[in-house]
C-alpha cells in the first residue's frame, strides 16, 4: 500500500509538469524540493520491492540458510517487523529445513517479549505454523511448529487466534498420531490453550482430545497388573484366552493393532480410544527412553487437569473414558510432577462432581472400581505422605466427595481428623474445610458424620486450631458450630469447654465475619440446652 501511495504521488507530480497556460503554472508551482521528496519515496519503494522479491525468491537469494534477512526501508524504524515478515514467509513457502529454522527463530523472537508475540500473530504467523504442524513427514518440523505456537499461546487473545484459525482439530490430530517426541510439546500446547481460554477448553473436548490423552497417559500403566492377573488364570481360562485369540486372528481385520489382554473388559478399550492411526507409532513408543515416556505422561496429566478445571462436561468425559482409574493408578505408582498433576486433575473432577449431582452419582458410586481406587489413593496420600503440596489436593478431593459417603464409611473421617493437628497450617485448614462438608446441614448424614468426627477425637486439635491465624480460626469456628448443632449432647464438647470457646468467638470472629452470627448463636444455644438443661434468657435465637 505504501508503494502504491508513492507511485500516485509521483504521477501527480508528473501531471503538474504538463504543458499548461502561464496562469496554471503560477497557481501550481512545482519546486525542486518536491522532486527530491518524490525521488526519495520512489527509492524507498524500490528498496521495499527488492526486499519483497528477495523474500519470495527463497531458492536463489544467495544466503546460506535460505532465509532472506534484510532491512527494507518501510521497516527501518522497527527491524523486528522485517525479521518477523521474513520468518513467516519462509515458514509458509521455504524448503523444509528452512521452514524449521524459521519456526525456531519465530519462537526465539516471541520469547523475548509480549510485543514480539503480538506482532507475530498480527502479521499472520499462526496459519503457516499450523500448516507446518501438520507436516507429518518431519518430526522436527512438527516440534518446531508446536514450540512456536506454545510460546505464542500464553494469553487469551492469542490463544483465541489459534482457535479461530481452526487450530484445535489440527492439534488433536497430531496428538493422536505422532511420535512421542512430537506429542510432548503438542500435549503442552493443549495445556496452555485450555488454561488461558475457556473457548479452547470446550473446543478441545468437542474434538475429543480427552480420549488420546487418556490413552497416552495409560500407556504401560497397567502392564504389571495385567501380568499379575495373567499369572492367576486357571487352565480353563488360558484355554478360553487361546480360543479368543484364534477368533480374532481369523477375523484378520484387527490383528494389526489389537492384542488380547486379560483386563480387556476394563482396560483394553482404554488403549484403543485414541486416533485410529495411533498404532502406527506404537513400536517407536515402546522403544522410547523412560524419561521421554515420563515427560509425555506429565504433560498429558496436566492437560487433563486444565481441561477438567471448572468444567463439568469435560470432567464427565474424563470419567467416561476410564480416566479416573488411570489417574488413581498413577497416583499410586508415580512420584513428583506426574503424581502432582494427577492429583490436581482428580481434584478438579471431584470439584465438578461436588457441584453436579448427576456427575457425582454416575462417576462416584460406592460400588464403582474407579471411584474406590481414587478414594483409596486420596486417603493414602492424606495419611502416609508428609508433603503439603500433595496432601492439600487430596484432602480437598475427599471433602468434595463428602456427600457420596454413607454413614458407615468412617474410614475417610479418621485421616481428616488426624490432619487437623498437622504442623503445616494450610493442611490443617484444608482438613477443617473438608470436615465442614461432612458436618454441614447440606449433607444428609451430617449428624452421623459429626458424631464420627468427635469419636475420632477431633475436638482437641480443633480447639488448638482456634489459636492459629485468622483463616484457621474462621474454619475452626465453623466446624465447631456444626459439631455443636448436630452432636451437642456429646460429653466431649463439654469437657473441651467448647461453649466457652464459642462465646469467645462470638466476640472476636463474628466481629470480622458478621455472616457467622446466626450460626455461632445457634451453636451456643444448642450447647446451653444440652449441658445446662435450661434455655438461657440472654439467648435471642430459638430454633
C-alpha positions in Angstrom: 0.0 0.0 0.0 2.9 2.4 0.7 4.4 1.7 -2.7 1.0 2.4 -4.4 0.8 5.7 -2.5 4.3 6.8 -3.5 3.6 6.0 -7.2 0.4 8.0 -7.0 2.3 11.0 -5.6 4.9 10.7 -8.4 2.2 10.5 -11.0 0.5 13.6 -9.6 3.8 15.5 -9.7 4.4 14.5 -13.4 0.9 15.6 -14.3 1.6 19.0 -12.9 4.5 19.4 -15.3 2.4 19.0 -18.5 2.4 22.0 -20.9 -0.2 24.4 -19.5 -1.1 28.0 -19.5 1.1 30.5 -17.7 -1.7 31.1 -15.1 -1.9 27.4 -14.2 1.9 27.2 -13.9 1.8 30.1 -11.5 -1.0 28.5 -9.4 0.7 25.1 -9.4 4.2 25.9 -8.6 6.4 22.8 -8.6 9.8 23.1 -6.8 12.9 21.1 -6.9 12.2 20.1 -3.3 9.0 18.3 -4.4 11.0 16.3 -6.9 13.6 15.3 -4.3 10.9 14.2 -1.9 9.2 12.0 -4.6 12.6 10.6 -5.7 13.3 9.6 -2.1 9.9 8.0 -1.8 10.4 6.1 -5.0 13.9 4.9 -3.9 12.3 3.6 -0.7 9.6 1.9 -2.7 12.2 0.2 -4.9 14.0 -0.9 -1.8 10.8 -2.4 -0.4 10.1 -4.2 -3.6 13.6 -5.6 -3.8 13.3 -6.9 -0.3 9.9 -8.4 -1.1 11.3 -10.1 -4.2 14.2 -11.4 -2.1 11.8 -12.9 0.5 9.7 -14.5 -2.2 12.7 -15.9 -4.1 13.7 -18.3 -1.3 15.7 -20.6 -3.6 18.0 -18.0 -5.3 18.5 -15.3 -2.7 22.2 -16.2 -2.2 22.0 -16.7 1.5 23.4 -19.9 3.1 20.3 -20.6 5.3 17.7 -19.9 2.7 16.1 -17.3 5.0 16.3 -13.8 3.5 17.1 -11.3 6.3 17.4 -7.7 5.2 16.0 -4.4 6.4 13.5 -2.8 4.0 13.1 1.0 4.2 9.5 0.5 5.3 10.7 -1.2 8.5 13.7 1.0 9.1 12.2 2.2 12.4 11.3 -1.3 13.6 13.7 -4.0 12.4 11.8 -6.7 14.4 8.9 -6.5 11.9 11.1 -7.2 8.9 12.5 -10.3 10.7 9.0 -11.5 11.5 7.9 -11.0 7.9 10.9 -12.9 6.6 10.4 -15.8 9.1 6.7 -16.1 8.4 7.3 -16.1 4.6 9.9 -18.8 5.0 7.7 -20.9 7.2 5.0 -20.6 4.5 7.0 -21.1 1.3 10.5 -22.2 2.1 12.3 -25.5 1.9 11.5 -27.9 4.8 14.8 -27.3 6.6 14.4 -23.5 6.2 10.8 -23.7 7.4 12.0 -25.5 10.6 14.7 -22.9 11.2 12.3 -20.0 10.6 9.8 -21.5 13.0 12.5 -21.9 15.7 13.6 -18.2 15.1 10.0 -17.1 15.4 9.8 -18.9 18.7 13.0 -17.3 19.8 11.8 -13.8 18.9 8.5 -14.4 20.7 10.2 -15.5 23.9 11.8 -12.1 24.2 8.7 -10.1 25.0 4.9 -9.9 24.5 5.2 -7.3 21.8 7.0 -9.7 19.6 4.3 -12.3 20.2 1.7 -9.7 19.3 3.5 -8.8 16.1 3.9 -12.4 15.1 0.1 -13.0 15.5 -1.0 -9.8 13.8 1.3 -10.3 10.8 -0.3 -13.7 10.1 2.2 -16.1 11.7 -0.3 -18.6 13.1 -1.6 -20.2 9.8 1.8 -21.1 8.4 2.8 -22.5 11.8 -0.3 -24.7 11.9 0.4 -25.8 8.3 3.9 -26.8 9.4 2.5 -28.6 12.4 0.6 -30.9 10.0 3.9 -31.8 8.3 3.7 -35.5 9.3 6.8 -36.4 7.2 9.1 -34.5 9.6 9.0 -34.8 13.3 11.5 -31.9 13.6 9.1 -29.6 11.7 6.2 -30.6 13.9 8.2 -30.0 17.1 9.4 -26.6 15.8 5.8 -25.5 15.0 4.4 -26.8 18.3 7.1 -25.0 20.3 6.5 -21.7 18.4 2.7 -22.0 19.0 3.4 -22.8 22.6 5.3 -19.6 23.1 2.6 -17.6 21.5 -0.3 -19.2 23.5 0.3 -17.5 26.8 -2.6 -15.1 26.6 -6.3 -15.5 25.9 -6.5 -13.3 22.8 -3.6 -15.0 21.1 -5.0 -18.5 22.0 -8.3 -17.4 20.5 -6.4 -16.5 17.3 -5.2 -20.1 17.1 -8.7 -21.4 17.7 -10.1 -19.1 15.0 -7.6 -20.4 12.5 -9.0 -23.9 13.1 -6.0 -24.9 15.1 -7.8 -27.2 17.6 -8.6 -30.0 15.2 -5.1 -29.9 13.9 -3.6 -30.1 17.4 -5.9 -33.1 18.3 -5.0 -34.9 15.0 -1.2 -34.5 15.6 -1.6 -35.5 19.3 -3.3 -38.8 18.3 -0.9 -39.8 15.5 2.7 -38.7 16.1 5.9 -39.8 17.6 6.3 -39.3 21.4 8.8 -36.5 21.0 6.2 -34.7 18.9 3.4 -35.5 21.3 5.3 -33.9 24.2 5.1 -30.3 23.0 1.7 -30.8 21.4 0.3 -32.0 24.8 1.9 -29.0 26.4 0.2 -26.8 23.8 -3.2 -28.3 24.8 -2.3 -27.4 28.4 -1.5 -23.8 27.6 -4.5 -23.2 25.4 -7.0 -24.8 27.8 -5.5 -22.9 30.7 -5.9 -19.5 29.1 -9.1 -19.7 27.0 -12.4 -21.4 28.0 -13.4 -21.5 24.3 -10.3 -23.5 23.5 -11.1 -25.7 26.5 -14.5 -26.6 25.2 -13.3 -26.9 21.6 -10.7 -29.4 22.6 -13.3 -31.5 24.4 -15.6 -31.2 21.3 -12.8 -32.5 19.2 -12.5 -35.5 21.6 -8.9 -34.7 22.7 -9.6 -36.4 26.1 -9.5 -39.9 24.6 -6.0 -39.7 23.1 -4.8 -38.0 26.3 -6.1 -40.8 28.5 -4.7 -43.4 26.0 -1.2 -41.9 26.2 -1.5 -41.5 29.9 -2.4 -45.2 30.3 0.5 -46.4 28.1 2.3 -49.1 30.1 0.4 -48.1 33.3 -1.4 -51.4 33.7 1.2 -53.7 32.3 2.2 -55.1 35.8 -1.4 -55.6 36.8 -2.1 -57.4 33.5 0.9 -59.7 34.1 -0.2 -60.4 37.7 -3.7 -61.1 36.5 -2.4 -63.5 33.8 -0.5 -65.4 36.4 -3.7 -66.1 38.3 -5.5 -67.5 35.3 -6.7 -71.1 35.6 -6.0 -73.7 32.9 -9.6 -73.3 31.7 -9.1 -69.5 31.5 -6.0 -70.0 29.4 -7.8 -72.3 27.0 -10.6 -69.6 26.7 -7.9 -66.9 26.0 -6.4 -69.0 23.3 -9.8 -69.5 21.7 -10.4 -65.8 21.8 -7.0 -65.1 20.2 -7.7 -67.6 17.4 -11.1 -66.0 16.7 -9.5 -62.5 16.4 -6.7 -63.9 14.3 -9.1 -65.5 11.9 -11.1 -62.2 11.6 -7.9 -60.6 10.4 -9.2 -57.1 10.2 -8.0 -56.0 13.7 -5.0 -58.2 14.1 -2.5 -55.4 13.3 -3.4 -53.1 16.2 -5.2 -55.4 18.6 -3.8 -57.9 21.1 -5.8 -59.7 23.8 -5.3 -58.6 27.4 -6.6 -60.3 30.5 -8.0 -57.0 31.6 -9.9 -56.5 28.3 -13.2 -55.7 30.0 -11.7 -52.9 32.0 -8.6 -51.7 30.1 -8.4 -52.9 26.5 -10.7 -50.2 25.2 -8.7 -47.6 27.1 -5.7 -48.4 24.8 -7.9 -48.2 21.7 -9.6 -44.9 22.4 -7.0 -42.7 20.7 -6.7 -41.9 17.0 -7.4 -44.9 14.7 -3.9 -44.3 13.3 -2.2 -44.1 16.7 -1.0 -47.7 16.4 1.4 -46.6 13.6 3.9 -45.3 16.2 3.3 -47.9 19.0 6.6 -49.7 18.3 8.5 -46.4 18.5 6.8 -45.6 21.8 7.7 -48.9 23.3 11.4 -48.2 22.4 11.5 -44.7 23.7 13.6 -43.7 26.7 11.9 -43.8 30.1 12.4 -40.0 30.6 10.6 -39.3 27.3 7.7 -41.5 28.3 7.6 -39.8 31.7 7.5 -36.3 30.2 4.7 -37.2 27.9 2.6 -38.6 30.8 3.4 -35.4 32.8 2.1 -33.2 30.0 -1.0 -35.4 29.4 -1.9 -35.4 33.1 -1.6 -31.6 33.2 -3.7 -31.4 30.0 -6.5 -33.4 31.7 -6.1 -31.1 34.8 -6.6 -28.0 32.7 -9.4 -29.5 30.6 -11.3 -30.5 33.8 -10.8 -27.2 35.6 -14.1 -25.5 36.1 -15.8 -27.8 33.5 -18.5 -30.3 34.5 -18.8 -31.6 30.9 -15.1 -32.2 30.5 -14.9 -33.9 33.9 -17.7 -36.2 32.8 -15.9 -37.0 29.6 -12.8 -38.0 31.5 -14.7 -40.3 33.8 -16.4 -41.9 30.8 -13.0 -42.8 29.3 -11.7 -44.7 32.3 -9.6 -41.7 33.1 -10.3 -41.8 36.8 -8.9 -45.4 37.1 -5.8 -44.3 35.2 -5.2 -41.2 37.3 -5.6 -43.3 40.5 -3.1 -45.9 39.3 -0.5 -43.2 38.5 -1.0 -41.5 41.9 -0.2 -44.9 43.4 2.8 -45.7 41.3 4.4 -42.4 40.4 6.1 -39.6 42.3 7.0 -35.9 41.7 5.3 -33.8 39.0 3.3 -36.6 37.4 1.8 -37.6 40.7 1.0 -34.0 41.5 -0.7 -33.4 38.1 -2.8 -36.5 38.5 -3.9 -35.4 42.0 -4.8 -31.9 40.6 -6.8 -33.5 37.8 -8.7 -35.6 40.4 -9.2 -32.5 42.5 -10.9 -30.7 39.6 -13.0 -33.7 38.7 -14.2 -34.1 42.3 -14.9 -30.3 42.5 -17.1 -30.7 39.4 -18.8 -33.7 41.0 -19.5 -31.7 44.1 -21.4 -29.1 42.1 -23.2 -31.5 39.9 -25.3 -34.3 41.4 -25.6 -36.3 38.1 -21.9 -36.5 37.7 -21.4 -37.3 41.4 -23.9 -40.2 41.1 -22.5 -41.5 37.8 -18.8 -41.3 38.5 -18.5 -41.9 42.2 -20.9 -44.7 43.0 -19.9 -46.6 46.1 -19.6 -49.9 44.0 -17.5 -48.3 41.3 -14.0 -49.7 41.0 -12.7 -46.4 39.6 -14.2 -44.4 42.5 -12.9 -46.9 45.1 -9.4 -46.7 43.6 -9.5 -42.9 43.7 -10.7 -42.8 47.3 -8.0 -45.3 48.4 -5.3 -43.2 46.9 -6.6 -40.0 48.3 -6.7 -41.5 51.7 -3.2 -43.0 51.3 -1.7 -39.6 50.2 -3.5 -37.9 53.1 -2.3 -40.4 55.7 1.1 -41.5 54.5 2.8 -38.7 52.6 4.4 -35.9 54.5 4.0 -33.4 51.7 1.6 -30.5 51.9 1.7 -29.9 48.2 0.2 -33.4 47.7 -1.9 -33.6 50.8 -3.8 -30.3 50.1 -5.4 -31.5 46.7 -6.0 -35.0 48.2 -7.9 -33.5 51.2 -9.8 -31.1 49.0 -10.9 -34.0 46.8 -12.1 -36.0 49.8 -14.1 -33.0 51.0 -15.7 -32.5 47.6 -17.0 -36.1 47.8 -18.4 -35.8 51.3 -22.0 -36.3 50.1 -21.1 -39.6 48.4 -20.0 -41.5 51.6 -22.5 -43.5 53.6 -22.6 -43.2 57.4 -20.7 -46.5 57.8 -17.8 -45.2 55.7 -16.0 -43.8 58.7 -12.5 -44.6 57.3 -12.5 -41.3 55.4 -13.2 -39.3 58.6 -10.2 -40.5 60.6 -7.4 -39.3 58.3 -9.0 -35.9 58.0 -9.3 -35.6 61.8 -5.7 -36.5 62.1 -4.7 -33.8 59.7 -6.4 -31.2 61.9 -3.2 -31.4 64.0 -0.8 -31.2 61.1 2.1 -28.9 61.8 1.5 -27.3 58.4 -1.3 -24.8 58.9 -2.5 -25.0 55.3 -3.0 -28.7 55.6 -4.8 -28.3 58.9 -7.1 -25.7 57.5 -7.9 -27.8 54.4 -8.8 -30.7 56.7 -11.2 -28.4 58.7 -12.8 -27.2 55.4 -13.2 -30.8 54.2 -14.8 -31.9 57.5 -17.1 -29.0 57.3 -18.6 -30.6 54.2 -19.3 -33.8 56.2 -20.9 -31.9 59.1 -22.7 -29.3 57.1 -26.5 -29.2 57.2 -26.4 -29.6 53.4 -25.1 -33.1 54.0 -28.0 -35.5 54.6 -25.8 -37.6 57.0 -24.4 -34.6 58.9 -25.4 -35.9 62.3 -23.7 -39.3 61.8 -20.6 -37.7 60.4 -20.5 -35.1 63.3 -20.6 -38.0 65.8 -17.8 -39.8 63.9 -15.6 -36.7 63.9 -16.0 -36.4 67.7 -15.4 -40.2 68.2 -12.1 -39.8 66.3 -11.1 -37.3 68.9 -11.5 -34.3 66.6 -12.3 -31.7 69.3 -8.8 -31.3 70.9 -6.9 -30.5 67.6 -9.9 -28.3 66.5 -9.6 -26.3 69.7 -5.9 -25.8 69.1 -6.7 -24.6 65.6 -8.7 -21.7 67.1 -5.4 -20.3 68.4 -3.8 -20.1 65.0 -4.2 -17.4 62.3 -7.4 -15.8 61.1 -8.2 -18.3 58.4 -7.6 -21.3 60.7 -9.7 -19.7 63.4 -12.6 -19.0 61.0 -12.9 -22.5 59.6 -12.3 -24.0 63.1 -15.2 -22.0 64.5 -17.5 -23.1 61.6 -16.7 -26.7 62.1 -17.1 -26.4 65.9 -20.5 -24.9 65.4 -21.6 -27.7 63.1 -20.5 -30.3 65.7 -22.3 -28.4 68.5 -25.5 -28.2 66.5 -25.6 -31.8 65.3 -23.9 -33.5 68.3 -24.4 -31.0 71.1 -25.2 -33.7 73.7 -21.7 -35.3 73.4 -19.7 -35.0 76.6 -16.5 -34.4 74.7 -17.8 -30.9 73.8 -18.4 -30.1 77.5 -15.0 -31.5 78.6 -13.2 -29.4 76.0 -15.1 -26.3 77.1 -16.4 -25.7 73.5 -19.1 -23.4 74.9 -16.5 -21.1 76.3 -14.6 -21.1 73.1 -17.7 -20.3 71.0 -18.7 -17.5 73.4 -15.2 -16.0 72.9 -15.6 -16.4 69.1 -18.9 -14.6 69.3 -17.0 -11.6 70.4 -13.9 -11.9 68.1 -14.5 -13.9 64.9 -18.1 -12.8 64.4 -16.9 -9.2 64.6 -14.8 -9.8 61.5 -17.3 -12.1 59.8 -20.9 -10.9 60.6 -22.4 -13.6 58.4 -21.4 -16.2 61.1 -23.5 -14.5 63.8 -26.6 -16.7 63.3 -24.5 -20.0 63.1 -22.5 -19.2 66.3 -25.6 -18.1 68.2 -27.4 -21.4 67.3 -24.4 -23.5 68.3 -24.2 -21.7 71.7 -27.9 -22.2 72.2 -27.6 -25.9 71.5 -24.7 -26.3 73.9 -26.5 -24.4 76.6 -29.6 -26.5 76.0 -27.8 -29.9 76.4 -25.3 -29.1 79.1 -27.2 -26.8 81.4 -30.7 -28.1 80.9 -32.3 -24.7 80.6 -32.9 -22.1 77.9 -30.6 -19.2 78.8 -32.6 -16.0 78.9 -29.8 -14.0 77.2 -30.1 -16.0 74.0 -32.2 -14.3 71.3 -32.2 -17.3 68.9 -34.7 -20.1 69.1 -34.8 -23.0 66.6 
